[in-house]
Amino acid sequence: MKFKSYARYKDSGVEWLGGVPEHWDVIKLQRICTVIDPQPDHRAPSLDESGGGFPYIGIRDVNNDGSLNFESARCVNESAIIRLDASD
C-alpha cells in the first residue's frame, strides 16, 4: 500500500527520523503523556548478576534525540523477559 506524500517537509531535529510534514509539531513525548504505573516493579525485572543477560530498555534509556542508550540499560535475566512477554 502506498500513501500519498505531503507537499512540504521540514527537518524533525531527530537524526534517525529525518523529515516530517511541515504542519506537524515535533515535541518530546514526556510533554504529552504521563506514565501511571501502580506497580513500579513492572519496570524492574530481575537483574542478571553475571554481567550477561539482555538489555532492558526503559524510558530513562531513551536520549533526547530519540536514540537508545544501551550503556544505561540494565541487563536482565532471559527468564524475566520471557515472563514479561507471556504476561502481555
QUIPE-V269646 format. One record per pair of residues at least 6 apart in sequence whose C-alpha atoms are under 7 Angstrom apart, sorted by the first residue. I is the first residue (numbers start at 0). J is the second residue. D is the distance in Angstrom with one decimal. If there is no record, write none. Layout:
i & j & d
I & J & D
I & J & D
This chain:
i & j & d
5 & 20 & 6.2
7 & 20 & 6.1
7 & 21 & 5.6
8 & 18 & 5.8
8 & 19 & 5.3
8 & 20 & 4.3
8 & 21 & 4.5
9 & 18 & 5.3
9 & 19 & 5.6
9 & 20 & 6.2
9 & 21 & 5.1
10 & 17 & 6.0
10 & 18 & 4.5
10 & 19 & 6.4
11 & 17 & 5.8
11 & 18 & 5.3
11 & 19 & 5.8
11 & 25 & 6.5
13 & 64 & 5.4
13 & 65 & 6.8
44 & 75 & 6.5
44 & 79 & 5.7
45 & 75 & 5.7
45 & 76 & 6.1
45 & 79 & 6.0
46 & 73 & 7.0
46 & 74 & 5.8
46 & 75 & 4.2
46 & 76 & 5.9
47 & 74 & 5.7
47 & 75 & 4.6
47 & 76 & 4.8
51 & 74 & 6.7
52 & 74 & 5.3
52 & 75 & 5.2
52 & 76 & 5.1
52 & 77 & 6.2
53 & 74 & 5.0
53 & 75 & 5.4
53 & 76 & 6.6
53 & 77 & 6.7
54 & 69 & 6.9
54 & 72 & 5.6
54 & 73 & 5.6
54 & 74 & 4.5
54 & 75 & 6.4
55 & 72 & 5.7
55 & 73 & 5.4
55 & 74 & 5.9
55 & 75 & 6.4
56 & 72 & 5.4
60 & 67 & 5.8
60 & 68 & 5.0
60 & 69 & 7.0
60 & 71 & 6.0
60 & 72 & 5.9
61 & 67 & 4.8
61 & 68 & 6.1
62 & 68 & 6.6
